[in-house]
């Protein structure tokens, strides 16, 4: 991490600790009363026995913004981190097979609620002010082991409730039912995580459910897009937020996709990438959940336009992205990129030139760490059918 990143991170965390005074002795307390956005979290530590519980801020009212990434467009990194650090995470240790019992049923009711849920938690002991910043899921604040929990004011989203009670529905089909019903992806991920979907239901660590949901939806959209006609020109889209800069190149080709990431660490430039053709990817991507989050954003665009193309995404992560806030920002960043007016390029090479011009890293560097150009040179007649 560069000195600039460390300074930004230090400033954000210092300001957060300064805000603690607003909540009095919260962090020397063994209880909390507030309104959950609604939000639940399933950890991955000690799998298959994991820590499960609600996330509750020490405030009442409409707290939905604290856990709704789809509503964070235009918010600063500092604002988003502070949304998240105000959520106190209650936990109980459970086996991943424990998807019944009153505690889990309460959390499932919270998860499917259409509005924030009043919550009262009593902990085994006072919570600490330690916080979680793992880079996969959005950050959250202090953690406390739950002694008892009460929730009130839930109101189920009908499409989620219907899917929840359909235990003959496979998890993939349940995810797509909710997505096609207009449920936010962040909401679907929580339902997946808390064991509400599929035939063989289990608790799924939050960071895994995020990737699984993006993967399921993006693959379904890719299968659909394979039936559409190819675009007739190369297009370049771009968008920047939260220290992340995205360039998306669409080009006339049967569905083929690559994402290349670049970042700075102690002044040294690092790269990561992965790719797929029309058969999809058959291994965990080298760039983890960001791969599926970005893929989903592009495929939503192609599906809506009823067109097919190849896609290359270049993501430059600048030092000002000092605190990772989760792969949701990749998904939302690409979604925003695809809403912009594209630049039309003369050909694929020209498109890569235009995409690179939006970034501080040269075209040759991007190509040296990717595979699309090599794959395109190896294409056969069957690629076009």
C-alpha positions in Angstrom: 0.0 0.0 0.0 1.4 3.4 -0.9 1.9 6.2 1.6 -1.0 8.1 -0.1 -3.3 5.1 0.5 -2.1 4.8 4.1 -2.8 8.5 4.7 -6.3 8.2 3.2 -7.1 5.1 5.2 -5.8 6.7 8.4 -7.9 9.8 7.9 -11.1 7.8 7.2 -10.6 5.6 10.3 -9.7 8.5 12.5 -12.9 10.3 11.5 -14.9 7.2 12.2 -13.4 6.9 15.7 -14.3 10.5 16.3 -17.9 9.8 15.5 -18.1 7.2 18.2 -18.8 9.8 20.7 -22.2 10.4 19.1 -23.3 7.0 20.4 -22.1 7.5 24.0 -20.9 4.3 25.6 -21.9 2.0 22.8 -18.6 0.2 22.7 -18.6 -0.4 26.4 -22.1 -1.7 26.3 -23.5 -5.2 26.3 -26.6 -4.3 24.2 -27.7 -2.3 21.2 -31.1 -1.1 20.0 -31.5 0.1 16.4 -33.1 -0.5 13.0 -31.4 -3.1 10.8 -31.3 -2.0 7.1 -32.2 -5.1 7.1 -28.9 -6.9 7.0 -27.4 -10.2 8.0 -23.9 -11.6 7.7 -22.5 -15.1 7.6 -18.8 -15.4 8.3 -16.4 -17.9 6.7 -14.0 -18.3 9.6 -14.1 -21.8 11.2 -16.2 -23.2 8.3 -18.4 -25.4 8.4 -19.2 -23.9 11.9 -19.6 -20.2 11.2 -20.6 -17.0 12.9 -24.1 -15.8 11.9 -26.1 -12.8 12.8 -27.8 -9.5 12.0 -26.1 -6.1 11.5 -27.6 -3.3 13.5 -26.7 0.4 13.8 -27.2 2.3 17.1 -30.0 4.4 15.4 -33.7 4.0 14.6 -35.5 5.0 11.5 -34.9 4.4 7.8 -31.4 2.9 7.8 -31.8 1.1 4.4 -29.0 3.2 2.8 -26.4 1.6 5.2 -26.6 -1.7 3.3 -27.8 -0.9 -0.2 -24.9 -0.7 -2.6 -27.3 -0.1 -5.5 -28.0 3.3 -3.9 -24.4 4.4 -3.3 -23.7 6.1 -6.7 -22.0 9.4 -6.1 -21.1 8.6 -2.5 -17.5 9.1 -1.4 -15.3 6.3 -0.1 -15.4 8.0 3.3 -19.2 8.1 3.3 -19.5 4.4 2.3 -17.0 3.2 4.9 -18.8 5.1 7.6 -22.2 3.7 6.5 -20.8 0.3 7.0 -18.7 0.9 10.2 -21.9 2.1 11.9 -23.3 -1.5 11.6 -22.7 -3.6 14.7 -22.5 -7.3 13.9 -24.2 -9.7 16.3 -23.1 -13.3 16.0 -23.9 -16.9 17.1 -21.8 -19.8 16.1 -23.8 -22.4 14.0 -23.2 -25.3 11.7 -23.9 -24.5 8.1 -26.6 -27.2 8.1 -28.6 -25.3 10.8 -31.2 -23.6 8.6 -34.1 -24.0 11.0 -34.7 -23.0 14.6 -36.1 -19.8 15.9 -32.8 -17.8 15.6 -32.3 -18.5 11.9 -36.0 -18.2 11.1 -35.9 -14.7 12.7 -32.9 -13.8 10.5 -34.6 -15.1 7.4 -37.7 -13.0 8.2 -35.3 -10.0 8.6 -33.7 -10.8 5.3 -36.9 -11.0 3.3 -38.3 -7.9 4.9 -39.2 -5.0 2.5 -38.3 -2.4 5.1 -35.7 -1.9 7.9 -36.4 -3.9 11.0 -36.4 -2.7 14.6 -33.8 -4.9 16.5 -32.7 -5.3 20.1 -29.6 -7.3 20.8 -28.1 -8.3 24.1 -24.5 -9.6 24.0 -22.6 -12.1 26.1 -20.2 -9.3 26.9 -19.4 -5.7 25.7 -18.6 -5.4 22.1 -15.1 -4.2 21.0 -14.4 -1.5 18.5 -12.4 -3.8 16.2 -13.6 -3.6 12.6 -13.6 -5.9 9.5 -12.0 -4.8 6.2 -11.6 -8.0 4.1 -12.0 -6.5 0.6 -14.6 -9.1 -0.6 -17.7 -8.0 1.3 -18.4 -4.5 2.4 -16.8 -3.5 5.7 -18.7 -3.6 9.0 -18.1 -2.3 12.5 -17.8 -3.9 15.9 -18.8 -7.5 16.6 -20.5 -9.0 19.7 -21.6 -12.5 20.6 -25.4 -12.6 20.9 -27.1 -13.7 24.1 -30.6 -12.8 22.9 -32.1 -11.0 19.9 -35.6 -9.5 19.3 -36.9 -8.2 16.0 -40.1 -6.5 15.1 -41.8 -4.7 12.2 -40.8 -7.1 9.4 -42.9 -7.1 6.2 -42.0 -9.8 3.6 -41.3 -9.1 0.0 -43.9 -11.4 -1.7 -41.6 -12.7 -4.5 -38.9 -13.6 -1.9 -41.5 -15.2 0.4 -42.9 -17.3 -2.5 -39.3 -18.5 -3.5 -38.5 -19.2 0.1 -41.4 -21.6 0.5 -40.7 -23.4 -2.8 -38.3 -26.0 -1.7 -38.4 -27.9 -5.0 -36.7 -25.0 -6.7 -33.0 -25.4 -7.4 -30.8 -22.6 -6.0 -29.9 -21.3 -9.5 -33.5 -21.1 -10.5 -34.4 -19.4 -7.2 -31.7 -16.8 -7.8 -32.9 -16.1 -11.3 -36.6 -16.0 -10.2 -35.7 -13.2 -7.7 -33.5 -11.4 -10.2 -36.2 -11.4 -12.9 -38.7 -10.2 -10.3 -36.6 -7.0 -9.9 -35.1 -7.9 -6.5 -31.7 -6.1 -5.9 -28.7 -8.3 -6.3 -27.5 -7.3 -2.8 -30.8 -8.6 -1.4 -30.6 -11.9 -3.4 -27.1 -12.4 -2.0 -28.4 -12.1 1.6 -31.2 -14.6 0.9 -28.7 -17.1 -0.6 -26.3 -16.6 2.4 -28.9 -17.2 5.1 -30.1 -20.5 3.7 -33.3 -19.5 2.1 -32.9 -20.8 -1.5 -32.6 -24.2 -3.1 -33.5 -27.8 -2.4 -30.6 -28.6 0.0 -30.4 -25.5 2.1 -27.3 -24.4 3.9 -25.8 -21.3 5.4 -23.3 -19.8 2.9 -20.6 -17.3 4.0 -21.5 -13.9 2.8 -18.4 -13.4 0.6 -19.1 -16.7 -1.1 -22.8 -16.0 -1.7 -21.9 -12.6 -3.3 -19.7 -14.4 -5.9 -22.1 -17.3 -6.4 -25.0 -14.9 -7.1 -23.1 -12.9 -9.6 -21.8 -16.1 -11.3 -25.3 -17.6 -11.5 -26.9 -14.5 -13.0 -24.1 -13.7 -15.4 -23.9 -17.2 -16.7 -27.7 -17.3 -17.3 -27.4 -14.0 -19.2 -24.4 -15.3 -21.2 -26.5 -18.3 -22.3 -29.2 -16.0 -23.5 -26.8 -13.6 -25.3 -25.3 -16.4 -27.3 -28.6 -16.5 -29.4 -28.3 -12.8 -30.4 -26.7 -11.3 -33.5 -23.2 -9.8 -33.2 -22.8 -6.0 -32.8 -21.5 -4.3 -36.0 -18.8 -2.1 -34.5 -16.3 -1.7 -31.7 -17.5 0.4 -28.7 -15.6 1.8 -25.7 -17.3 2.7 -22.5 -15.7 4.2 -19.4 -16.5 5.2 -15.9 -14.6 6.1 -12.7 -15.6 6.0 -9.0 -14.0 5.5 -5.6 -10.5 5.4 -7.1 -11.5 2.7 -9.6 -11.2 3.4 -13.3 -13.0 1.1 -15.8 -12.7 0.9 -19.6 -15.0 -1.6 -21.4 -14.4 -2.6 -25.0 -17.1 -4.4 -26.9 -16.2 -5.9 -30.3 -17.9 -8.0 -33.0 -17.2 -11.6 -31.9 -19.1 -14.5 -30.4 -19.2 -14.1 -26.6 -15.7 -14.0 -25.2 -14.7 -12.1 -22.1 -11.6 -11.0 -20.3 -11.0 -8.8 -17.3 -7.6 -7.3 -16.5 -6.9 -5.5 -13.3 -3.9 -3.3 -12.4 -3.0 -1.8 -9.0 -0.2 0.0 -7.2 1.5 -1.5 -4.2 4.4 0.4 -2.6 5.0 2.1 -6.0 5.1 -1.2 -7.9 2.5 -2.0 -10.5 0.7 -5.4 -10.2 -1.6 -7.1 -12.6 -4.2 -9.9 -12.5 -6.5 -11.3 -15.2 -8.7 -14.1 -16.3 -10.9 -14.9 -19.3 -13.4 -17.2 -20.9 -15.0 -18.1 -24.2 -18.6 -19.2 -25.0 -18.1 -22.3 -22.8 -17.6 -20.1 -19.7 -14.9 -20.4 -17.1 -14.0 -23.7 -15.6 -11.9 -22.6 -12.6 -12.0 -20.0 -9.8 -10.9 -16.7 -11.5 -7.5 -15.4 -10.6 -9.1 -12.0 -9.8 -11.8 -13.6 -7.6 -15.3 -12.1 -7.3 -14.5 -9.0 -9.3 -14.5 -11.2 -12.4 -18.2 -12.2 -12.1 -19.3 -8.8 -10.8 -17.9 -7.1 -13.9 -19.1 -9.8 -16.3 -22.7 -9.4 -14.9 -22.7 -5.6 -15.6 -21.6 -6.1 -19.3 -24.1 -9.0 -19.9 -27.0 -7.0 -18.5 -26.3 -4.4 -21.2 -26.0 -7.0 -24.0 -29.2 -8.7 -22.8 -31.2 -5.5 -22.7 -30.0 -4.5 -26.2 -30.5 -8.1 -27.5 -27.0 -8.2 -29.0 -23.9 -10.3 -28.7 -20.2 -9.3 -28.5 -16.8 -10.0 -27.1 -15.8 -7.9 -24.1 -12.6 -6.7 -22.6 -12.6 -4.9 -19.2 -9.6 -2.9 -18.0 -9.8 -1.9 -14.3 -7.2 0.4 -12.9 -7.2 0.6 -9.1 -5.6 3.9 -8.0 -4.0 4.5 -4.5 -7.0 6.6 -3.5 -9.0 3.3 -3.2 -7.4 3.0 0.2 -10.0 0.8 1.9 -11.6 -2.0 -0.2 -15.4 -1.8 0.2 -16.4 -5.0 -1.6 -16.9 -6.3 -5.2 -20.3 -4.6 -5.4 -18.4 -1.4 -6.5 -17.1 -3.3 -9.5 -20.6 -4.5 -10.5 -22.1 -1.0 -10.0 -19.1 0.7 -11.7 -19.5 -1.5 -14.8 -23.3 -0.9 -14.7 -22.7 2.8 -14.7 -20.0 2.5 -17.5 -22.6 0.8 -19.7 -25.0 3.7 -19.2 -22.5 6.1 -20.7 -22.4 7.1 -24.4 -19.8 4.9 -26.0 -17.0 6.0 -28.3 -17.1 4.1 -31.6 -13.8 2.8 -32.7 -12.5 1.9 -36.2 -11.4 -1.6 -35.2 -10.4 -3.7 -32.2 -6.9 -2.3 -32.1 -8.2 1.3 -32.2 -10.7 0.4 -29.4 -7.9 -0.8 -27.2 -6.0 2.5 -27.9 -9.1 4.5 -26.9 -9.6 2.4 -23.7 -6.0 2.8 -22.7 -6.1 6.5 -23.2 -8.6 6.7 -20.4 -6.1 5.1 -18.0 -2.6 5.9 -16.8 -1.3 2.5 -17.9 -0.1 1.9 -21.5 -1.9 -0.4 -24.0 1.2 -2.5 -24.3 1.2 -3.2 -20.5 -2.5 -4.2 -20.6 -1.9 -6.5 -23.5 1.2 -8.1 -21.9 -1.0 -9.2 -19.0 -4.0 -10.4 -20.9 -5.0 -13.1 -23.3 -7.8 -11.8 -25.6 -5.4 -10.8 -28.4 -3.9 -14.3 -28.4 -7.3 -15.9 -28.3 -8.5 -13.9 -31.2 -5.5 -14.9 -33.3 -6.4 -18.5 -32.7 -10.1 -18.2 -33.6 -11.6 -20.7 -35.9 -14.7 -20.7 -38.2 -16.7 -22.3 -35.4 -16.3 -19.1 -33.3 -18.8 -17.3 -35.5 -21.6 -19.9 -35.2 
